[in-house]
Amino acid sequence: MGNSANNRVIEAVPGSKYTAKTPDENGLIQYTPEEDSVWQDLIQRQQPAVQGVACNEFLHGMDLLKLPQDRIPQLHEVSEPLDHATGWGAAAVPALIPFITFCDLLANKKFPCATFIRKREELDYLEEPDIFHEVFGHCTMLTNPCFAEFTETYGKLGLEAGEAERTFLERLYWFTVEFGLLQTPEGIRVYGGGILSSIGETQYACSNKPELRPFNLVDVFRTPYRIDIMQPIYYVLEDIEDLFKVAHMDLFSAMKKAQELGMFDPAFPPKEDLKSA
């Protein structure tokens, strides 16, 4: 697999408080012992936490990736088993990148991975995606052909979308790739990386606290969300193969219908109310 996506310069969106690590002349990133220790703490508590919560496809992906326990993996170590499984690879990016850059990478089967890891004081919660979130949460699922097909198609659709349509696509990504659930014979299981890379959200998602709704594309497009709270609503697919079907629906017609119907009322208070509470 080529590594051109890893070598080209990708501009960051202003505002990130984290700085991406730069690969050396051999394409390797030098992490500090403390950064490796943060990875070790994250993965060694999250692997047992997802048992009985994560879907079988995620657990199988963990077996395929064989992520190191005591250090942050180099992206080529992630890309090699990914390439073998679905033809995907990991691409080094800054913390936050423009939507169009993000979609261009996905459309070319490169998953953008920020090359920094969170600080120890933010072990439990981080708004910006770090390498643990990207690799453990998302690359693991990209070993699944249906999930990989959906993600590639999403990227291609994003390249075609206008500004208004991008907002709908961001909601779709949020309620699937980030916070998606499955209804399985064993019960509710998680495939969303935003849940599976978070100890708090992992425990919360399968409790009786959030509202679970059957997946409906138009409803997803009508649902607002916030990135800085536990999600009050999750959408549930019947099977991971349904992602393949969603990828090939007429998404733009569904967006138009959602626009005509209007947004659902938010299931969460505005930020101002939270600050004053």
Secondary structure, 3 states (H helix, E strand, C coil): CCCHHHHCCCCCCCCCCCCCCCCCCCCCCCCCHHHHHHHHHHHHHHHHHCCCCECHHHHHHHHHHCCCCCCCCCHHHHHHHHHHHHCCEEEEECCCCCHHHHHHHHHCCEEEEECCCCCHHHCCCCCCCCHHHHHHHHHCHHHCHHHHHHHHHHHHHHHHCCHHHHHHHHHHHHHHHHCCEEEECCEEEECCHHHHCCHHHHHHHCCCCCEEEECCHHHHHCCCCCCCCCCCEEEEECCCCHHHHHHCCCHHHHHHHHHHHCCCCCCCCCHHHHHHC
